[in-house]
Amino acid sequence: MALEDMRDMLLTSDSQGRLFNPIQTMPIAGIVLLGDIAVLIAAFTLPTLYESSTQIPSLFSVLLYLQCVLWTFCVLADFLMSKHHQKSQLHGYLEFNRKVIPWARASLISVTGCSILLLLIAAVSWDYCPREGACSIVAPLTPAHYVQVVLSLQTSILLPVCLSYIVRIHQFNKNRSLPDIFEGQMVYSLPRSLPTFEEVGVRDNSADTLLEKQAEAIHFLREHNARLSRKILSLTDQLGRYSEPVV
């Protein structure tokens, strides 16, 4: 059966709304962004609540605790978003997820990088900064000031990353596109799609990419075949009940 005929058959036998599977990760990315902004606001608000620099826990420690909480939540959010994208790939949306997954991982990478930087600042301040006052005469900044700088840098990275990711996911869900195999983005024909011997020698990843695409396509078609089989059984059962002779 030609790919165009299969596409028409699926559209007539199953509505595009049922065939499409949206990616429900926008709330997760939004919460990550709001959590980062909340930590940044706390970094500039809490100093007004500390009357003494000897108060325990110190302002520096509280900010580090908040960053640890944010990093833990980002790890959980990355795990949940990865699950959603893997499910979307299994439903046939391979190319889009290939492009958008790096944006999803960028949040965790940026928060992890800034957390490592804060760890270095904590080690240096422990050795060279006094309990009260600035760390240096040249740069009259306390450890809490350095944390504010790093958190500001973190927000400046997360803000465009999360917004761009949310916009991409929103546009994808709004378009409600068909899976890649029906949009001309995935190739089935083995004689036409298999790379030549020279191409395999030069680009080893071409065969792996082809096999991965074909595996995703086979998985999608098997799921859709099972869905159509259940519908046929249901229609057959209904037809059998209507065709029974009335006594």
Backbone as CSV, one residue per row, in Angstrom:
resi,resn,N_x,N_y,N_z,CA_x,CA_y,CA_z,C_x,C_y,C_z
1,MET,0.847,-1.199,0.000,0.000,0.000,0.000,0.880,1.245,0.000
2,ALA,0.568,2.206,-0.836,1.349,3.426,-0.906,1.199,4.227,0.373
3,LEU,2.225,5.027,0.675,2.206,5.819,1.901,1.073,6.826,1.891
4,GLU,0.765,7.407,0.708,-0.326,8.372,0.637,-1.669,7.694,0.912
5,ASP,-1.863,6.459,0.372,-3.109,5.738,0.630,-3.254,5.395,2.105
6,MET,-2.145,4.993,2.739,-2.197,4.683,4.162,-2.528,5.925,4.969
7,ARG,-1.966,7.077,4.576,-2.243,8.324,5.272,-3.718,8.684,5.169
8,ASP,-4.299,8.547,3.961,-5.725,8.844,3.786,-6.590,7.868,4.573
9,MET,-6.184,6.599,4.606,-6.959,5.609,5.331,-6.986,5.914,6.825
10,LEU,-5.838,6.331,7.369,-5.783,6.634,8.791,-6.601,7.870,9.116
11,LEU,-6.572,8.841,8.220,-7.326,10.068,8.478,-8.824,9.820,8.399
12,THR,-9.234,8.867,7.555,-10.657,8.588,7.459,-11.121,7.615,8.535
13,SER,-10.245,6.708,8.955,-10.648,5.720,9.947,-10.468,6.207,11.364
14,ASP,-9.627,7.206,11.554,-9.368,7.717,12.899,-9.133,9.206,12.776
15,SER,-9.800,9.972,13.562,-9.667,11.422,13.468,-8.256,11.840,13.796
16,GLN,-7.860,12.983,13.237,-6.509,13.472,13.482,-6.321,13.837,14.941
17,GLY,-7.411,14.236,15.605,-7.294,14.564,17.021,-6.931,13.358,17.862
18,ARG,-7.490,12.184,17.515,-7.151,10.963,18.241,-5.783,10.449,17.845
19,LEU,-5.399,10.672,16.602,-4.103,10.202,16.146,-2.974,11.027,16.734
20,PHE,-3.228,12.291,16.997,-2.196,13.172,17.525,-2.063,12.991,19.034
21,ASN,-0.830,12.991,19.508,-0.552,12.852,20.937,0.272,14.057,21.380
22,PRO,-0.330,15.019,22.062,0.401,16.222,22.479,1.445,15.913,23.546
23,ILE,2.416,16.781,23.649,3.467,16.661,24.660,3.099,17.575,25.826
24,GLN,2.845,16.984,26.978,2.362,17.736,28.139,3.526,18.106,29.066
25,THR,4.476,18.892,28.560,5.627,19.276,29.384,5.718,20.779,29.628
26,MET,4.812,21.546,29.062,4.877,22.995,29.279,4.713,23.372,30.745
27,PRO,3.780,22.757,31.500,3.692,23.110,32.926,4.975,22.809,33.691
28,ILE,5.650,21.723,33.341,6.889,21.363,34.035,7.960,22.409,33.779
29,ALA,8.128,22.797,32.515,9.124,23.825,32.191,8.761,25.156,32.830
30,GLY,7.474,25.476,32.879,7.049,26.722,33.516,7.339,26.734,35.000
31,ILE,7.138,25.591,35.675,7.420,25.525,37.115,8.918,25.649,37.373
32,VAL,9.742,25.044,36.512,11.194,25.185,36.657,11.599,26.646,36.553
33,LEU,11.046,27.346,35.568,11.374,28.759,35.390,10.895,29.593,36.581
34,LEU,9.685,29.334,37.054,9.173,30.073,38.210,9.990,29.784,39.468
35,GLY,10.422,28.529,39.628,11.266,28.194,40.777,12.590,28.923,40.739
36,ASP,13.191,29.035,39.556,14.456,29.762,39.434,14.255,31.242,39.746
37,ILE,13.181,31.822,39.244,12.910,33.237,39.526,12.654,33.445,41.013
38,ALA,11.964,32.486,41.656,11.702,32.595,43.093,13.004,32.559,43.891
39,VAL,13.937,31.703,43.498,15.235,31.643,44.182,15.997,32.955,43.988
40,LEU,15.939,33.526,42.791,16.624,34.796,42.540,16.011,35.924,43.372
41,ILE,14.696,35.964,43.441,14.034,36.995,44.254,14.410,36.831,45.726
42,ALA,14.456,35.573,46.185,14.842,35.329,47.580,16.279,35.774,47.841
43,ALA,17.145,35.628,46.842,18.543,36.023,47.027,18.687,37.517,47.251
44,PHE,17.792,38.321,46.689,17.859,39.777,46.872,16.924,40.276,47.968
45,THR,16.020,39.411,48.428,15.068,39.824,49.462,15.528,39.424,50.862
46,LEU,16.103,38.240,51.008,16.501,37.752,52.326,17.541,38.623,53.029
47,PRO,18.477,39.272,52.317,19.425,40.122,53.048,18.760,41.201,53.899
48,THR,17.583,41.655,53.519,16.896,42.681,54.315,16.337,42.098,55.609
49,LEU,16.197,40.770,55.694,15.658,40.124,56.884,16.744,39.723,57.875
50,TYR,17.988,39.759,57.434,19.095,39.381,58.310,19.662,40.638,58.967
51,GLU,19.448,40.741,60.276,19.950,41.895,61.014,21.416,41.745,61.388
52,SER,21.875,40.512,61.498,23.267,40.266,61.879,23.852,39.211,60.962
53,SER,25.102,39.383,60.594,25.768,38.409,59.731,26.161,37.149,60.473
54,THR,26.059,37.155,61.812,26.375,35.965,62.609,25.158,35.086,62.860
55,GLN,24.038,35.466,62.305,22.827,34.685,62.501,22.974,33.312,61.864
56,ILE,22.430,32.297,62.523,22.521,30.912,62.042,21.115,30.405,61.732
57,PRO,20.890,29.809,60.557,21.860,29.642,59.460,22.161,30.973,58.782
58,SER,23.350,31.055,58.242,23.765,32.292,57.599,23.012,32.504,56.294
59,LEU,23.029,33.740,55.827,22.376,34.057,54.554,22.995,33.268,53.413
60,PHE,24.310,33.122,53.441,25.008,32.370,52.413,24.535,30.913,52.389
61,SER,24.373,30.308,53.562,23.931,28.914,53.643,22.489,28.760,53.159
62,VAL,21.625,29.701,53.515,20.227,29.619,53.093,20.129,29.667,51.576
63,LEU,20.907,30.526,50.952,20.877,30.625,49.485,21.385,29.345,48.841
64,LEU,22.396,28.734,49.452,22.890,27.466,48.915,21.852,26.356,49.086
65,TYR,21.126,26.377,50.193,20.052,25.394,50.391,18.977,25.544,49.318
66,LEU,18.609,26.785,49.033,17.596,27.021,48.010,18.065,26.538,46.636
67,GLN,19.336,26.744,46.355,19.872,26.272,45.078,19.857,24.749,45.013
68,CYS,20.142,24.091,46.121,20.086,22.624,46.155,18.666,22.127,45.903
69,VAL,17.684,22.802,46.483,16.288,22.420,46.257,15.925,22.606,44.790
70,LEU,16.357,23.730,44.201,16.077,23.977,42.793,16.734,22.931,41.907
71,TRP,17.972,22.568,42.218,18.663,21.563,41.403,17.954,20.214,41.501
72,THR,17.515,19.843,42.692,16.797,18.578,42.864,15.509,18.561,42.050
73,PHE,14.788,19.675,42.074,13.560,19.746,41.291,13.864,19.691,39.798
74,CYS,14.965,20.303,39.356,15.325,20.261,37.938,15.657,18.838,37.500
75,VAL,16.283,18.065,38.376,16.563,16.662,38.054,15.258,15.891,37.871
76,LEU,14.315,16.101,38.788,13.018,15.436,38.669,12.278,15.900,37.414
77,ALA,12.318,17.213,37.134,11.647,17.741,35.940,12.277,17.183,34.670
78,ASP,13.602,17.070,34.647,14.272,16.504,33.468,13.860,15.052,33.257
79,PHE,13.712,14.306,34.344,13.276,12.902,34.238,11.858,12.811,33.670
80,LEU,10.958,13.665,34.176,9.572,13.628,33.701,9.475,14.061,32.242
81,MET,10.207,15.127,31.867,10.161,15.581,30.479,10.763,14.551,29.535
82,SER,11.805,13.850,29.984,12.397,12.811,29.144,11.396,11.682,28.886
83,LYS,10.611,11.338,29.921,9.592,10.318,29.746,8.543,10.750,28.720
84,HIS,8.107,12.007,28.789,7.125,12.508,27.833,7.688,12.489,26.408
85,HIS,8.946,12.889,26.251,9.532,12.921,24.903,9.761,11.513,24.367
86,GLN,10.126,10.583,25.223,10.265,9.200,24.767,8.919,8.633,24.314
87,LYS,7.876,8.960,25.055,6.540,8.512,24.651,6.141,9.133,23.321
88,SER,6.471,10.409,23.128,6.157,11.069,21.869,6.937,10.446,20.705
89,GLN,8.188,10.066,20.948,8.966,9.399,19.912,8.348,8.060,19.529
90,LEU,7.864,7.339,20.515,7.244,6.049,20.224,5.932,6.199,19.460
91,HIS,5.331,7.383,19.524,4.117,7.645,18.758,4.435,8.166,17.353
92,GLY,5.699,8.205,16.985,6.063,8.539,15.617,6.621,9.927,15.398
93,TYR,6.752,10.736,16.444,7.264,12.104,16.285,8.753,12.126,16.626
94,LEU,9.538,11.610,15.714,10.961,11.429,15.971,11.761,12.697,15.716
95,GLU,11.533,13.329,14.564,12.343,14.472,14.176,12.147,15.656,15.118
96,PHE,10.910,15.942,15.491,10.659,17.073,16.380,11.343,16.871,17.731
97,ASN,11.256,15.662,18.263,11.868,15.403,19.558,13.383,15.454,19.489
98,ARG,13.943,15.065,18.360,15.388,15.202,18.191,15.818,16.667,18.309
99,LYS,15.005,17.571,17.807,15.359,18.987,17.819,15.076,19.658,19.159
100,VAL,14.040,19.207,19.869,13.601,19.923,21.067,14.195,19.350,22.348
101,ILE,14.646,18.099,22.334,15.205,17.502,23.553,16.427,18.267,24.066
102,PRO,17.350,18.731,23.209,18.464,19.538,23.757,18.006,20.778,24.506
103,TRP,16.904,21.395,24.078,16.378,22.546,24.807,15.834,22.118,26.166
104,ALA,15.246,20.933,26.229,14.740,20.436,27.509,15.887,20.113,28.471
105,ARG,16.986,19.565,27.942,18.121,19.220,28.796,18.934,20.434,29.202
106,ALA,18.800,21.532,28.466,19.606,22.723,28.762,19.291,23.295,30.133
107,SER,18.057,23.133,30.612,17.700,23.657,31.933,18.515,22.979,33.025
108,LEU,18.546,21.655,32.999,19.304,20.917,34.004,20.796,21.192,33.878
109,ILE,21.288,21.299,32.647,22.719,21.548,32.441,23.112,22.915,33.003
110,SER,22.300,23.935,32.757,22.628,25.274,33.243,22.560,25.351,34.764
111,VAL,21.533,24.732,35.360,21.425,24.745,36.823,22.563,23.943,37.452
112,THR,22.942,22.828,36.837,24.058,22.040,37.348,25.368,22.816,37.265
113,GLY,25.589,23.513,36.143,26.803,24.305,36.002,26.894,25.418,37.032
114,CYS,25.785,26.111,37.257,25.779,27.179,38.257,25.917,26.612,39.665
115,SER,25.390,25.436,39.913,25.554,24.810,41.230,27.009,24.456,41.490
116,ILE,27.705,23.961,40.466,29.135,23.677,40.607,29.903,24.967,40.885
117,LEU,29.541,26.040,40.210,30.193,27.326,40.448,29.948,27.812,41.877
118,LEU,28.733,27.616,42.376,28.436,27.996,43.764,29.213,27.128,44.754
119,LEU,29.432,25.881,44.400,30.239,25.010,45.258,31.675,25.512,45.355
120,LEU,32.222,25.948,44.237,33.567,26.526,44.251,33.614,27.804,45.082
121,ILE,32.581,28.638,44.942,32.524,29.871,45.730,32.442,29.551,47.221
122,ALA,31.672,28.518,47.568,31.563,28.133,48.973,32.904,27.665,49.526
123,ALA,33.660,26.906,48.721,34.967,26.428,49.174,35.952,27.580,49.349
124,VAL,35.943,28.500,48.390,36.866,29.646,48.476,36.492,30.557,49.638
125,SER,35.205,30.819,49.811,34.782,31.706,50.904,35.062,31.077,52.263
126,TRP,34.999,29.782,52.360,35.295,29.117,53.626,36.757,29.305,54.022
127,ASP,37.640,29.335,53.016,39.068,29.449,53.300,39.546,30.900,53.406
128,TYR,38.951,31.808,52.639,39.528,33.141,52.520,38.612,34.273,52.972
129,CYS,37.346,34.013,53.198,36.436,35.080,53.594,36.166,35.028,55.091
130,PRO,36.148,36.171,55.751,35.836,36.185,57.178,34.360,35.931,57.433
131,ARG,34.039,35.645,58.690,32.650,35.383,59.056,31.791,36.618,58.837
132,GLU,32.363,37.794,59.060,31.651,39.052,58.866,32.426,39.924,57.892
133,GLY,31.720,40.685,57.120,32.340,41.633,56.211,32.653,41.053,54.848
134,ALA,33.374,41.870,54.057,33.684,41.492,52.683,34.856,40.530,52.629
135,CYS,34.965,39.865,51.494,36.047,38.901,51.299,37.354,39.573,50.919
136,SER,37.287,40.745,50.301,38.491,41.425,49.828,38.291,42.931,49.904
137,ILE,39.384,43.620,50.110,39.313,45.083,50.127,39.125,45.632,48.717
138,VAL,39.737,44.961,47.737,39.625,45.413,46.354,38.192,45.281,45.863
139,ALA,37.560,44.151,46.158,36.175,43.919,45.751,35.337,43.696,47.012
140,PRO,34.751,44.744,47.544,34.009,44.635,48.817,32.686,43.887,48.665
141,LEU,32.798,42.591,48.415,31.619,41.755,48.229,31.636,40.622,49.244
142,THR,30.494,40.351,49.817,30.346,39.218,50.722,30.041,37.962,49.924
143,PRO,30.148,36.762,50.541,29.783,35.536,49.811,28.367,35.558,49.274
144,ALA,27.442,36.186,50.007,26.059,36.270,49.530,25.960,37.073,48.246
145,HIS,26.833,38.093,48.099,26.840,38.883,46.868,27.272,38.034,45.675
146,TYR,28.259,37.178,45.890,28.704,36.300,44.808,27.600,35.313,44.413
147,VAL,26.853,34.853,45.402,25.730,33.959,45.101,24.685,34.689,44.271
148,GLN,24.426,35.944,44.597,23.462,36.737,43.829,23.912,36.892,42.373
149,VAL,25.212,37.075,42.178,25.729,37.210,40.815,25.529,35.914,40.031
150,VAL,25.849,34.778,40.670,25.711,33.488,39.983,24.240,33.178,39.697
151,LEU,23.365,33.469,40.651,21.941,33.213,40.431,21.372,34.117,39.340
152,SER,21.872,35.336,39.255,21.445,36.226,38.165,21.892,35.667,36.819
153,LEU,23.121,35.152,36.772,23.611,34.527,35.539,22.768,33.310,35.185
154,GLN,22.408,32.532,36.193,21.589,31.343,35.963,20.230,31.713,35.386
155,THR,19.604,32.741,35.930,18.297,33.166,35.424,18.403,33.715,34.008
156,SER,19.475,34.431,33.721,19.651,34.975,32.375,19.806,33.876,31.334
157,ILE,20.236,32.692,31.759,20.341,31.553,30.844,19.019,30.791,30.773
158,LEU,18.423,30.544,31.948,17.200,29.744,31.991,16.014,30.447,31.342
159,LEU,15.939,31.750,31.491,14.768,32.475,30.981,14.582,32.282,29.481
160,PRO,15.589,32.567,28.633,15.367,32.340,27.190,15.255,30.863,26.830
161,VAL,15.974,29.991,27.564,15.919,28.562,27.251,14.523,28.005,27.506
162,CYS,13.977,28.276,28.688,12.656,27.741,29.038,11.559,28.349,28.172
163,LEU,11.647,29.646,27.909,10.634,30.281,27.070,10.672,29.727,25.649
164,SER,11.867,29.536,25.114,11.984,28.973,23.771,11.443,27.549,23.736
165,TYR,11.719,26.771,24.767,11.203,25.402,24.824,9.686,25.397,24.909
166,ILE,9.123,26.256,25.748,7.666,26.315,25.896,7.008,26.729,24.586
167,VAL,7.601,27.696,23.886,7.041,28.148,22.609,7.070,27.020,21.583
168,ARG,8.155,26.268,21.544,8.258,25.159,20.583,7.220,24.078,20.869
169,ILE,7.055,23.741,22.154,6.072,22.718,22.505,4.661,23.218,22.224
170,HIS,4.395,24.479,22.532,3.067,25.038,22.270,2.761,25.024,20.775
171,GLN,3.737,25.385,19.953,3.520,25.386,18.505,3.305,23.967,17.986
172,PHE,4.028,23.013,18.537,3.860,21.616,18.138,2.464,21.106,18.489
173,ASN,2.014,21.377,19.697,0.671,20.936,20.107,-0.420,21.670,19.330
174,LYS,-0.162,22.912,18.973,-1.154,23.685,18.224,-1.286,23.185,16.791
175,ASN,-0.167,22.824,16.174,-0.209,22.353,14.782,-0.871,20.983,14.646
176,ARG,-0.779,20.152,15.706,-1.393,18.824,15.693,-1.005,18.054,14.427
177,SER,0.281,18.003,14.171,0.773,17.337,12.968,0.639,15.831,13.090
178,LEU,0.612,15.178,11.934,0.622,13.723,11.896,2.027,13.229,12.199
179,PRO,2.174,11.956,12.570,3.513,11.400,12.787,4.408,11.574,11.576
180,ASP,5.698,11.459,11.803,6.681,11.763,10.760,6.485,10.940,9.498
181,ILE,6.059,9.694,9.657,5.961,8.830,8.480,4.894,9.305,7.503
182,PHE,3.938,10.109,7.978,2.894,10.622,7.100,3.170,12.047,6.639
183,GLU,4.274,12.621,7.108,4.633,13.974,6.705,5.860,13.994,5.816
184,GLY,6.284,12.832,5.358,7.423,12.773,4.449,8.749,12.951,5.127
185,GLN,8.820,12.751,6.477,10.070,12.939,7.190,10.735,11.618,7.541
186,MET,10.104,10.490,7.252,10.680,9.202,7.583,10.576,8.291,6.363
187,VAL,11.615,7.614,6.018,11.694,6.828,4.797,11.597,5.359,5.152
188,TYR,10.767,4.648,4.387,10.586,3.225,4.611,11.371,2.360,3.638
189,SER,11.368,2.762,2.391,11.851,1.889,1.328,13.301,1.497,1.579
190,LEU,13.573,0.240,1.848,14.927,-0.198,2.125,15.863,-0.026,0.937
191,PRO,15.473,-0.397,-0.299,16.397,-0.219,-1.411,16.772,1.230,-1.628
192,ARG,15.858,2.178,-1.357,16.163,3.581,-1.615,16.816,4.243,-0.417
193,SER,16.582,3.749,0.788,17.028,4.470,1.958,18.323,3.937,2.545
194,LEU,18.679,2.668,2.264,19.906,2.160,2.822,21.107,2.866,2.212
195,PRO,22.088,3.279,3.021,23.236,3.978,2.474,24.138,3.025,1.698
196,THR,24.914,3.594,0.833,25.853,2.799,0.065,27.039,2.413,0.934
197,PHE,27.908,1.535,0.394,29.062,1.063,1.150,30.000,2.215,1.491
198,GLU,30.188,3.126,0.529,31.086,4.262,0.775,30.507,5.170,1.858
199,GLU,29.185,5.377,1.869,28.580,6.256,2.861,28.719,5.672,4.256
200,VAL,28.617,4.343,4.365,28.772,3.719,5.674,30.179,3.914,6.194
201,GLY,31.151,3.861,5.313,32.531,4.044,5.745,32.823,5.461,6.184
202,VAL,32.164,6.420,5.569,32.440,7.821,5.898,31.568,8.284,7.044
203,ARG,30.291,7.906,7.064,29.349,8.357,8.088,28.764,7.123,8.771
204,ASP,29.383,6.717,9.878,28.935,5.515,10.573,27.573,5.706,11.222
205,ASN,27.198,6.954,11.508,25.935,7.183,12.207,24.737,7.158,11.276
206,SER,24.961,7.116,9.943,23.829,7.145,9.031,23.005,5.862,9.137
207,ALA,23.670,4.709,9.244,22.940,3.447,9.368,22.201,3.380,10.700
208,ASP,22.838,3.857,11.784,22.177,3.847,13.097,20.938,4.735,13.094
209,THR,21.060,5.892,12.455,19.908,6.790,12.393,18.773,6.167,11.596
210,LEU,19.119,5.500,10.483,18.102,4.845,9.664,17.399,3.739,10.441
211,LEU,18.170,2.904,11.141,17.576,1.811,11.905,16.700,2.345,13.040
212,GLU,17.128,3.436,13.656,16.316,4.008,14.731,14.996,4.538,14.197
213,LYS,15.045,5.211,13.054,13.815,5.720,12.451,12.880,4.581,12.074
214,GLN,13.433,3.517,11.491,12.594,2.393,11.101,11.997,1.702,12.324
215,ALA,12.765,1.622,13.423,12.241,1.008,14.642,11.085,1.823,15.208
216,GLU,11.239,3.157,15.198,10.151,4.008,15.675,8.916,3.856,14.783
217,ALA,9.146,3.765,13.474,8.020,3.627,12.553,7.308,2.296,12.744
218,ILE,8.075,1.222,12.925,7.463,-0.100,13.127,6.656,-0.113,14.412
219,HIS,7.201,0.488,15.473,6.476,0.525,16.751,5.165,1.289,16.601
220,PHE,5.217,2.405,15.888,4.000,3.198,15.709,2.956,2.422,14.914
221,LEU,3.369,1.783,13.826,2.419,1.045,12.995,1.831,-0.155,13.736
222,ARG,2.620,-0.790,14.593,2.089,-1.906,15.381,1.019,-1.416,16.346
223,GLU,1.270,-0.259,16.992,0.267,0.288,17.906,-1.005,0.658,17.152
224,HIS,-0.832,1.289,15.987,-2.005,1.683,15.228,-2.738,0.462,14.675
225,ASN,-2.023,-0.557,14.305,-2.657,-1.789,13.838,-3.474,-2.433,14.951
226,ALA,-2.944,-2.414,16.182,-3.707,-2.963,17.309,-4.960,-2.134,17.570
227,ARG,-4.856,-0.814,17.414,-6.016,0.047,17.618,-7.078,-0.220,16.555
228,LEU,-6.659,-0.388,15.313,-7.613,-0.696,14.249,-8.234,-2.083,14.439
229,SER,-7.448,-3.036,14.947,-7.992,-4.373,15.179,-9.083,-4.342,16.239
230,ARG,-8.843,-3.553,17.310,-9.875,-3.440,18.342,-11.137,-2.786,17.793
231,LYS,-10.966,-1.810,16.911,-12.133,-1.156,16.318,-12.888,-2.122,15.402
232,ILE,-12.165,-2.935,14.640,-12.821,-3.915,13.763,-13.607,-4.921,14.589
233,LEU,-13.013,-5.405,15.696,-13.720,-6.356,16.558,-14.974,-5.728,17.145
234,SER,-14.880,-4.463,17.531,-16.052,-3.778,18.085,-17.144,-3.630,17.034
235,LEU,-16.761,-3.238,15.802,-17.751,-3.102,14.730,-18.351,-4.448,14.351
236,THR,-17.521,-5.494,14.363,-18.029,-6.823,14.045,-19.039,-7.282,15.089
237,ASP,-18.737,-7.010,16.360,-19.667,-7.381,17.420,-20.983,-6.628,17.288
238,GLN,-20.902,-5.321,16.977,-22.123,-4.545,16.784,-22.918,-5.049,15.584
239,LEU,-22.208,-5.373,14.502,-22.890,-5.887,13.317,-23.567,-7.221,13.610
240,GLY,-22.919,-8.074,14.429,-23.522,-9.348,14.775,-24.788,-9.184,15.596
241,ARG,-24.797,-8.209,16.494,-26.008,-7.989,17.303,-27.155,-7.461,16.444
242,TYR,-26.864,-6.571,15.484,-27.926,-6.037,14.632,-28.449,-7.080,13.633
243,SER,-27.586,-8.020,13.240,-28.002,-8.992,12.236,-28.703,-10.212,12.818
244,GLU,-28.801,-10.287,14.151,-29.503,-11.416,14.754,-30.985,-11.355,14.407
245,PRO,-31.632,-12.522,14.089,-33.060,-12.518,13.740,-33.912,-12.179,14.955
246,VAL,-34.914,-11.392,14.721,-35.831,-11.004,15.784,-36.861,-12.094,15.976
247,VAL,-36.989,-12.623,17.195,-37.932,-13.706,17.477,-39.300,-13.136,17.791
